């Protein structure tokens, strides 16, 4: 009786190749098949993170998809990738799916997990998420004491985004892209413009950008960007302007 392979969802971190975990690195070196997401044209960010650790022995499965959600045939892309990955697993080969940041923090790996986890052994290896990376880049804690940290996707309706921002102690806004003007308006309506920090390409060397959102000059943001907001501006300051304990 043949033994099926194991599917690994490898979190490879936010961009700096040195932020891959020891466990992910070990599995990366031990598996023979790699799958990785990428745009229709161009390089894969996830593969680029791991490139310094690759020795050329892997068979590779690109999972290419359009970035425009209006044209994004998500079901078809993941259905086809799942079939290709399943064939490797059925042959007894372990497959490592490379995931930027962490596989289960808004990661596309969840869609392969949903298709394959009932039929195959799956192990998810957590990675340093973009949330942790952007906080480190700003040199400021995300939250303190009893603060509630909220993660908000920028594609939310403007009214809903504004409503949620008015209620936050601290927030991380993701998936910004073309939604930046809407986010600026929502922050202004919530009285939080001066409390918002922009981080682009966190941990990616010279590409990393950190500044108050008010100083960010563009009307769109790259895919690898986030806005961090704290109502007190600094998490360690209490409501009276003193250091929180």
C-alpha positions as CSV (number, residue, x, y, z in Angstrom):
1,X,0.0,0.0,0.0
2,X,1.5,3.3,-1.1
3,X,1.9,6.1,1.4
4,X,0.6,9.6,0.6
5,X,2.8,12.6,0.9
6,X,2.3,15.4,3.4
7,X,1.2,18.9,2.4
8,X,3.0,21.7,4.2
9,X,1.9,25.3,4.4
10,X,5.1,27.1,5.0
11,X,5.0,30.6,6.4
12,X,8.2,32.2,5.0
13,X,7.9,35.6,6.6
14,X,7.3,39.1,5.4
15,X,10.3,39.6,3.1
16,X,13.7,39.3,4.8
17,X,15.1,35.8,4.0
18,X,16.6,35.7,7.5
19,X,13.1,35.8,9.1
20,X,12.2,32.4,7.9
21,X,11.8,30.0,10.9
22,X,14.2,27.1,11.5
23,X,11.3,24.7,11.1
24,X,10.2,26.1,7.8
25,X,13.8,26.1,6.6
26,X,14.3,22.4,7.5
27,X,11.1,21.4,5.7
28,X,12.0,23.5,2.7
29,X,15.3,21.6,2.4
30,X,13.7,18.2,3.0
31,X,10.8,18.3,0.5
32,X,11.2,17.7,-3.2
33,X,8.2,19.7,-4.5
34,X,7.5,23.4,-4.0
35,X,4.3,25.3,-4.9
36,X,4.2,29.1,-4.7
37,X,1.7,31.9,-5.6
38,X,2.6,34.5,-8.2
39,X,1.0,37.1,-10.4
40,X,0.3,36.1,-14.0
41,X,3.5,37.7,-15.0
42,X,6.5,38.4,-12.9
43,X,8.2,36.9,-10.0
44,X,6.8,35.2,-6.9
45,X,7.4,37.1,-3.7
46,X,7.2,33.9,-1.6
47,X,9.7,32.2,-3.8
48,X,11.9,35.2,-3.8
49,X,12.1,35.1,0.0
50,X,13.2,31.5,0.0
51,X,15.5,31.8,-3.1
52,X,18.8,32.2,-1.0
53,X,17.9,28.9,0.7
54,X,17.2,26.8,-2.4
55,X,19.8,24.5,-3.9
56,X,18.0,23.6,-7.2
57,X,16.7,20.1,-6.3
58,X,13.0,21.0,-6.1
59,X,10.3,20.4,-8.7
60,X,8.2,23.5,-8.7
61,X,4.5,24.2,-9.1
62,X,3.7,27.9,-9.9
63,X,0.2,29.0,-8.9
64,X,-0.3,32.1,-11.1
65,X,-3.3,34.3,-10.8
66,X,-4.4,37.8,-11.9
67,X,-4.2,40.4,-9.2
68,X,-7.4,42.2,-10.3
69,X,-10.1,40.7,-8.2
70,X,-12.7,41.5,-10.9
71,X,-10.9,39.1,-13.3
72,X,-9.7,36.7,-10.6
73,X,-10.9,33.2,-11.4
74,X,-10.1,32.1,-7.8
75,X,-12.0,28.8,-7.9
76,X,-10.4,27.7,-11.2
77,X,-6.9,28.7,-10.2
78,X,-7.0,26.8,-6.8
79,X,-8.9,23.9,-8.3
80,X,-6.2,23.3,-10.9
81,X,-3.4,23.8,-8.4
82,X,-5.0,21.4,-6.0
83,X,-5.2,18.7,-8.7
84,X,-1.5,19.1,-9.5
85,X,-0.5,19.1,-5.9
86,X,-2.7,16.1,-5.2
87,X,-1.0,14.1,-7.9
88,X,2.3,14.7,-6.2
89,X,0.9,13.7,-2.8
90,X,-0.7,10.6,-4.2
91,X,2.7,9.6,-5.6
92,X,4.1,9.8,-2.0
93,X,5.9,13.1,-2.4
94,X,5.7,15.8,0.2
95,X,4.8,19.3,-1.1
96,X,5.7,22.6,0.5
97,X,3.4,25.5,-0.4
98,X,5.3,28.8,0.2
99,X,3.3,31.4,1.9
100,X,4.3,35.1,2.4
101,X,4.0,36.0,6.1
102,X,1.9,33.4,7.9
103,X,-0.3,30.9,6.0
104,X,-3.4,31.5,8.1
105,X,-3.2,35.3,8.4
106,X,-5.3,36.2,5.3
107,X,-3.1,33.8,3.4
108,X,-4.1,32.2,0.1
109,X,-3.0,28.8,1.5
110,X,-6.3,28.5,3.2
111,X,-7.9,27.8,-0.2
112,X,-5.6,24.9,-0.9
113,X,-6.1,23.7,2.7
114,X,-9.9,23.7,2.2
115,X,-9.5,21.6,-0.9
116,X,-6.9,19.1,0.3
117,X,-7.0,18.8,4.1
118,X,-9.8,16.1,4.2
119,X,-7.9,13.8,1.9
120,X,-4.2,14.4,2.9
121,X,-2.1,15.0,5.9
122,X,-1.5,18.8,6.2
123,X,0.9,20.6,8.5
124,X,0.8,24.4,8.8
125,X,4.1,26.0,9.8
126,X,3.4,29.6,11.2
127,X,5.6,32.4,10.0
128,X,6.5,35.9,11.0
129,X,3.4,37.9,9.8
130,X,3.3,41.2,8.1
131,X,1.5,42.5,11.2
132,X,4.6,41.8,13.4
133,X,7.0,43.0,10.7
134,X,5.3,46.4,10.3
135,X,5.2,47.0,14.1
136,X,8.9,46.3,14.3
137,X,9.5,48.6,11.3
138,X,7.8,51.5,13.1
139,X,9.6,50.9,16.3
140,X,6.3,51.1,18.2
141,X,4.1,48.5,19.9
142,X,0.8,47.6,18.3
143,X,-1.1,47.7,21.5
144,X,-0.7,47.7,25.3
145,X,-2.5,46.5,28.4
146,X,-6.2,46.1,27.7
147,X,-6.1,47.7,24.2
148,X,-8.2,45.8,21.6
149,X,-6.2,45.4,18.4
150,X,-8.4,45.4,15.3
151,X,-7.4,44.2,11.8
152,X,-9.4,46.0,9.1
153,X,-9.4,45.2,5.3
154,X,-9.3,48.5,3.4
155,X,-11.7,47.2,0.7
156,X,-14.6,47.5,3.3
157,X,-17.3,49.9,2.4
158,X,-16.2,53.5,3.4
159,X,-19.1,53.9,5.8
160,X,-18.3,50.6,7.5
161,X,-14.6,51.3,7.6
162,X,-15.2,54.7,9.2
163,X,-17.6,53.2,11.8
164,X,-15.1,50.6,12.8
165,X,-12.3,53.1,13.0
166,X,-14.2,55.3,15.4
167,X,-14.4,52.4,17.8
168,X,-10.8,51.2,17.8
169,X,-8.1,51.4,20.4
170,X,-5.5,50.2,17.9
171,X,-5.8,49.0,14.3
172,X,-3.9,47.5,11.4
173,X,-5.3,48.3,8.0
174,X,-4.4,45.8,5.3
175,X,-5.1,45.3,1.6
176,X,-4.8,49.1,0.9
177,X,-3.8,49.4,-2.7
178,X,-6.3,51.7,-4.6
179,X,-8.3,52.1,-1.4
180,X,-5.9,54.5,0.1
181,X,-7.9,57.7,-0.6
182,X,-11.0,56.1,1.0
183,X,-8.9,55.1,4.0
184,X,-7.6,58.6,4.4
185,X,-11.2,59.9,4.4
186,X,-12.3,57.3,6.9
187,X,-9.4,58.1,9.2
188,X,-10.1,61.8,9.0
189,X,-13.7,61.2,9.8
190,X,-12.7,59.2,12.8
191,X,-10.2,61.8,14.0
192,X,-7.2,59.5,13.6
193,X,-5.2,61.0,10.7
194,X,-2.4,62.1,13.0
195,X,-2.3,58.7,14.7
196,X,-1.8,56.7,11.5
197,X,1.6,55.4,10.3
198,X,2.3,54.0,6.8
199,X,4.6,51.0,6.3
200,X,5.5,49.7,2.9
201,X,7.7,46.6,2.1
202,X,8.5,46.0,5.7
203,X,11.9,44.2,6.3
204,X,12.7,44.4,2.6
205,X,15.9,46.4,2.9
206,X,16.1,49.6,0.9
207,X,12.5,49.1,-0.3
208,X,11.1,49.6,3.2
209,X,9.2,52.9,3.8
210,X,8.0,54.1,7.1
211,X,6.3,57.5,7.7
212,X,3.3,59.2,9.1
213,X,0.4,58.5,6.7
214,X,-0.1,62.2,6.3
215,X,3.4,62.4,4.8
216,X,2.9,59.6,2.4
217,X,2.6,61.3,-1.0
218,X,0.9,58.7,-3.2
219,X,-2.7,58.0,-3.8
220,X,-2.2,54.2,-4.0
221,X,-0.1,51.9,-2.0
222,X,1.8,48.7,-3.0
223,X,0.4,45.3,-2.2
224,X,3.0,44.8,0.6
225,X,1.9,47.8,2.7
226,X,-0.1,48.4,5.9
227,X,-1.3,51.3,8.0
228,X,-1.0,51.1,11.7
229,X,-3.2,53.3,14.0
230,X,-3.2,53.8,17.7
231,X,-5.7,56.1,19.3
232,X,-3.1,57.3,21.8
233,X,-0.5,57.5,19.0
234,X,1.9,55.6,21.2
235,X,0.7,52.4,22.9
236,X,2.8,53.0,26.0
237,X,1.2,56.3,26.8
238,X,-2.0,56.2,28.9
239,X,-5.0,58.4,28.4
240,X,-3.5,61.1,30.6
241,X,-0.3,61.3,28.5
242,X,1.7,59.3,31.0
243,X,3.6,56.0,30.6
244,X,1.1,53.1,30.8
245,X,1.9,50.5,33.4
